[in-house]
Amino acid sequence: MPFHFIRHTFATLQLAEGTDIYTVSKLLTHSNLATTQVYADVVDELKRDAAERISLKMPTKAESDQT
């Protein structure tokens, strides 16, 4: 496995598990936080995808009134 792949996976998993971006940036020895932001964008996309998989059916007023 290429080193860059392992590094990318490490950063993505850290952010997915809640490690703050500043800490991940320092762990990766990035001099610019914007460099680390690439990994955060991946995690944001995963969160969006997960949220979109959930569909909640809200009862209509008529359905609510029947209970």
Backbone as ProteinMPNN parsed JSONL, in Angstrom:
{"seq_chain_A": "MPFHFIRHTFATLQLAEGTDIYTVSKLLTHSNLATTQVYADVVDELKRDAAERISLKMPTKAESDQT", "coords_chain_A": {"N_chain_A": [[0.836, -1.178, 0.0], [0.604, 2.174, -0.881], [2.347, 4.866, 0.727], [1.112, 7.41, 0.758], [-1.593, 6.785, 0.472], [-2.13, 5.456, 2.895], [-1.657, 7.536, 4.672], [-3.649, 9.385, 3.873], [-5.946, 7.886, 4.466], [-5.621, 7.631, 7.255], [-5.898, 10.351, 8.053], [-8.519, 10.923, 7.187], [-10.029, 9.059, 8.671], [-9.426, 9.926, 11.282], [-10.678, 12.465, 11.323], [-13.311, 11.674, 10.813], [-13.863, 10.329, 13.133], [-13.981, 12.348, 14.912], [-11.762, 13.866, 15.688], [-10.338, 17.042, 15.985], [-9.789, 19.379, 13.294], [-7.502, 20.968, 13.432], [-5.762, 19.511, 15.089], [-5.419, 17.183, 13.534], [-4.175, 18.342, 11.352], [-1.737, 19.102, 12.506], [-0.745, 16.573, 13.233], [-0.268, 15.533, 10.714], [1.703, 17.141, 9.921], [1.197, 19.429, 8.392], [1.756, 22.63, 7.106], [-0.074, 24.474, 6.478], [-3.391, 25.008, 7.222], [-5.386, 24.826, 5.32], [-4.567, 22.83, 3.612], [-5.157, 20.52, 5.007], [-7.856, 20.719, 5.015], [-8.882, 19.48, 2.773], [-9.237, 16.807, 3.494], [-11.227, 17.074, 5.384], [-13.333, 17.885, 3.787], [-13.936, 15.51, 2.461], [-14.948, 13.998, 4.585], [-17.163, 15.593, 5.264], [-18.712, 15.179, 2.985], [-19.261, 12.441, 3.248], [-20.826, 12.508, 5.548], [-23.014, 13.998, 4.623], [-24.02, 12.23, 2.679], [-24.776, 10.097, 4.336], [-26.794, 11.295, 5.862], [-28.673, 11.801, 3.888], [-29.582, 9.274, 3.317], [-31.484, 8.718, 5.141], [-34.897, 8.859, 5.506], [-37.536, 10.645, 6.67], [-40.897, 10.38, 7.413], [-43.134, 12.791, 7.754], [-46.062, 13.286, 9.578], [-49.158, 14.374, 8.174], [-51.285, 17.209, 8.892], [-53.91, 16.32, 9.075], [-53.522, 13.583, 9.579], [-52.284, 13.764, 12.056], [-54.318, 14.866, 13.608], [-56.04, 12.73, 13.869], [-55.123, 11.106, 15.856]], "CA_chain_A": [[0.0, 0.0, 0.0], [1.415, 3.398, -0.936], [2.376, 5.68, 1.933], [0.13, 8.493, 0.673], [-2.907, 6.189, 0.71], [-2.238, 5.221, 4.343], [-1.728, 8.865, 5.285], [-4.971, 9.918, 3.564], [-6.897, 7.092, 5.255], [-5.429, 8.037, 8.645], [-6.487, 11.679, 8.254], [-9.967, 10.831, 7.009], [-10.588, 8.352, 9.833], [-9.307, 10.804, 12.446], [-11.729, 13.481, 11.244], [-14.597, 10.987, 10.922], [-14.047, 9.95, 14.536], [-14.172, 13.543, 15.731], [-10.544, 14.625, 15.986], [-10.47, 18.362, 15.36], [-8.971, 19.554, 12.093], [-6.211, 21.542, 13.807], [-4.926, 18.41, 15.575], [-5.071, 16.345, 12.382], [-3.2, 19.111, 10.582], [-0.429, 19.003, 13.182], [-0.287, 15.187, 13.119], [0.22, 15.341, 9.348], [2.748, 18.172, 9.767], [0.839, 20.423, 7.375], [2.053, 24.001, 7.531], [-1.233, 25.282, 6.145], [-4.628, 24.3, 7.576], [-6.152, 24.613, 4.09], [-4.153, 21.54, 3.067], [-5.894, 19.499, 5.753], [-9.281, 20.904, 4.723], [-9.245, 18.499, 1.74], [-9.717, 15.614, 4.188], [-12.499, 17.437, 6.024], [-14.35, 17.896, 2.732], [-14.317, 14.11, 2.246], [-15.78, 13.613, 5.718], [-18.428, 16.308, 5.106], [-19.47, 14.499, 1.932], [-19.745, 11.188, 3.822], [-21.918, 12.853, 6.467], [-24.171, 14.38, 3.788], [-24.554, 11.001, 2.089], [-25.444, 9.345, 5.393], [-28.03, 11.999, 6.214], [-29.622, 11.662, 2.786], [-30.123, 7.916, 3.311], [-32.578, 8.659, 6.107], [-36.066, 9.623, 5.105], [-38.542, 10.7, 7.718], [-42.215, 10.745, 6.917], [-43.811, 13.65, 8.718], [-47.516, 13.159, 9.42], [-49.892, 15.571, 7.779], [-52.137, 17.716, 9.967], [-55.067, 15.43, 9.163], [-53.073, 12.351, 10.246], [-52.02, 14.118, 13.447], [-55.589, 15.101, 14.275], [-56.739, 11.469, 14.054], [-54.591, 10.4, 17.034]], "C_chain_A": [[0.888, 1.251, 0.0], [1.27, 4.234, 0.347], [1.292, 6.76, 1.908], [-1.285, 7.982, 0.944], [-3.136, 5.98, 2.206], [-2.401, 6.554, 5.07], [-3.11, 9.49, 5.088], [-6.04, 9.197, 4.39], [-6.826, 7.483, 6.728], [-6.123, 9.37, 8.919], [-8.007, 11.627, 8.165], [-10.617, 10.144, 8.203], [-10.513, 9.203, 11.094], [-10.439, 11.833, 12.46], [-13.114, 12.847, 11.402], [-14.904, 10.603, 12.367], [-14.095, 11.152, 15.476], [-12.922, 14.299, 16.129], [-10.636, 15.973, 15.27], [-9.434, 18.544, 14.251], [-7.59, 20.122, 12.414], [-5.251, 20.435, 14.264], [-4.492, 17.504, 14.431], [-4.018, 17.045, 11.532], [-1.801, 18.995, 11.189], [0.125, 17.584, 13.101], [0.301, 14.899, 11.738], [1.363, 16.292, 8.999], [2.474, 19.111, 8.592], [1.163, 21.81, 7.91], [0.868, 24.92, 7.305], [-2.495, 24.471, 6.423], [-5.481, 24.006, 6.347], [-5.795, 23.28, 3.436], [-4.936, 20.413, 3.718], [-7.385, 19.562, 5.435], [-9.761, 19.92, 3.647], [-9.83, 17.249, 2.391], [-11.062, 15.884, 4.851], [-13.624, 17.461, 5.005], [-14.835, 16.481, 2.428], [-15.267, 13.662, 3.342], [-17.139, 14.311, 5.634], [-19.312, 15.63, 4.072], [-20.045, 13.185, 2.455], [-20.919, 11.441, 4.769], [-23.18, 13.227, 5.697], [-24.829, 13.142, 3.197], [-25.324, 10.185, 3.127], [-26.772, 9.986, 5.767], [-29.093, 11.842, 5.131], [-30.225, 10.269, 2.704], [-31.31, 7.767, 4.253], [-33.738, 9.481, 5.57], [-37.108, 9.515, 6.208], [-39.862, 11.136, 7.113], [-42.907, 11.531, 8.019], [-45.317, 13.511, 8.508], [-48.129, 14.489, 8.986], [-50.744, 16.019, 8.952], [-53.341, 16.801, 10.159], [-54.706, 14.136, 9.882], [-52.823, 12.606, 11.731], [-53.31, 14.269, 14.239], [-56.338, 13.804, 14.578], [-56.25, 10.713, 15.302], [-54.989, 11.055, 18.316]], "O_chain_A": [[1.816, 1.358, 0.801], [0.201, 4.288, 0.954], [0.629, 6.998, 2.918], [-2.084, 8.673, 1.576], [-4.21, 6.289, 2.723], [-3.21, 6.664, 5.992], [-3.676, 10.058, 6.022], [-6.933, 9.835, 4.947], [-7.859, 7.647, 7.377], [-6.851, 9.503, 9.903], [-8.7, 12.227, 8.987], [-11.649, 10.602, 8.693], [-11.448, 9.2, 11.894], [-11.079, 12.045, 13.489], [-13.988, 13.419, 12.052], [-16.066, 10.558, 12.773], [-14.234, 10.994, 16.689], [-13.016, 15.293, 16.85], [-10.973, 16.032, 14.088], [-8.358, 17.946, 14.272], [-6.614, 19.794, 11.74], [-4.082, 20.418, 13.879], [-3.331, 17.1, 14.363], [-3.08, 16.411, 11.048], [-0.814, 18.814, 10.477], [1.329, 17.401, 12.922], [1.247, 14.122, 11.606], [1.914, 16.238, 7.9], [3.393, 19.532, 7.889], [0.861, 22.115, 9.064], [0.804, 26.013, 7.867], [-2.645, 23.363, 5.909], [-6.227, 23.027, 6.34], [-6.636, 22.67, 2.775], [-5.332, 19.458, 3.049], [-8.093, 18.565, 5.572], [-10.941, 19.569, 3.623], [-10.811, 16.693, 1.896], [-11.934, 15.015, 4.872], [-14.755, 17.096, 5.325], [-16.021, 16.277, 2.166], [-16.279, 13.019, 3.065], [-18.165, 13.688, 5.905], [-20.523, 15.518, 4.262], [-21.186, 12.844, 2.145], [-21.886, 10.679, 4.788], [-24.283, 12.825, 6.068], [-26.053, 13.018, 3.211], [-26.392, 9.648, 2.836], [-27.766, 9.288, 5.967], [-30.283, 11.761, 5.435], [-31.275, 10.091, 2.086], [-32.056, 6.792, 4.166], [-33.579, 10.651, 5.224], [-37.499, 8.421, 6.614], [-39.935, 12.133, 6.395], [-43.223, 10.994, 9.081], [-45.795, 13.609, 7.378], [-47.68, 15.566, 9.378], [-50.905, 15.271, 9.915], [-53.745, 16.539, 11.292], [-55.483, 13.64, 10.698], [-53.121, 11.753, 12.567], [-53.391, 13.856, 15.396], [-57.192, 13.787, 15.464], [-56.911, 9.775, 15.749], [-54.622, 10.583, 19.391]]}, "name": "protein", "num_of_chains": 1, "seq": "MPFHFIRHTFATLQLAEGTDIYTVSKLLTHSNLATTQVYADVVDELKRDAAERISLKMPTKAESDQT"}
